[in-house]
Amino acid sequence: ETETACESFHVPFQSGSSEVLAAMGRGHTREKYLTIVDRIRSRLPDASITADVIVGFPGETEEQFQETLSLMREVKFDSVNTAAYSPRPNTPAADWTNQCSEEDKQSRLRRINDLNAEHASERRARMMGRTVEVLVEERNVKVPTQVMGRTTHGYIVYCDGDIDELRGKLVNVKIDKCLTYYLSGKIVEAVEE
């Protein structure tokens, strides 16, 4: 443990299917990935874990896509960057004949985004009522009387404050609102430096 490290880990998984991961040329399996997540959660149970995933990789079946949803349900990520596969020039998969249809890719992307939003909301909801340390970064562009910062979990937090006084400072914020991708609250005190 160290005070200089955040409780936030970005661990891309790309697919929940070991077969698709092998086709992608990734250096891990579903099982190896879950072992990494288990190591993080056993040492830091409250840590946030974010990831990247691609749906509709050539040859991906509905069953293999369901393995990706299953992995997401097992891990319950704080947030996942999602994308539908698109062929890139000079890559082997771009020339494969087993491309997924655009309809299948968009359907899978919608389903994965729905699950991602559900888990993001669930993970942030645990912050309700907590007082969290926030590093103030910038003004809230939508509400100029507010500042925006991040917790040690990487969560965005909005609260009333003067950006000229608070930029770059740590403040303690009591969370009173949890939404899918951000939190808000009131500053209860500045953190001593």
Residue, then its C-alpha position, 0 to 999 in steps of 0.5 A: e500500500t502507498e499513499t501515492a497510488c490511486e485505487s484505479f486500474h485500467v485492464p483491457f480485456q477486449s473479449g470474454s471469449s478465450e477463442v476470440l482472444a486467440a483469434m485477436g492475437r491477445g496474450h491472455t485468456r479469459e481465465k488469466y484475465l479473471t485471475i488478474v482481476d481477482r488479485i486486484r480485488s483481493r488486495l483492494p476490494d474497493a478499487s475501480i476497474t475499467a477496461d476496453v472491449i471490442v464486439g463483432f470481431p470477425g468470426e465472433t458468434e453470439e455464444q462467444f459474445q455472451e461470454t463477454l457479457s458474462l465476464m462483464r457481469e462477473v467483474k462489474f466494471d466501473s466503466v468500459n470503453t466499448a467499440a464495434y470492430s471495424p477493419r483496419p488496413n494492413t491487418p490480417a483480420a481485415d481480409w477475413t471472410n467471416q466478418c460479422s454483419e453491421e446489424d450484429k455488431q450494432s446489436r451487440l454494441r447496444r447490449i454491451n453499452d446497456l450493461n456497462a451503464e448498469h454497472a457504472s451506476e451500481r459501482r458509483a452508487r456505493m459512494m453515496g454519503r461517503t466523504v471522498e478526496v477529490l483532486v480539483e482539475e477544472r471548471n464545470v463547463k455546464v455550471p461555471t460556479q462548480v469545479m470538476g475533479r476526480t477521486t482516487h477511483g478516477y470518478i468525476v465529481y462536481c461540486d460548488g467552488d472557485i476554480d481559481e482557488l481550488r485548481g490543483k488542490l485536494v478537497n474532501v467532498k461529501i457525495d450526495k448524488c450518484l449518476t451513471y458516470y459522475l458524482s456530485g456533492k459539497i466540499v466539507e474541507a480542504v485537505e492539508e498539504 
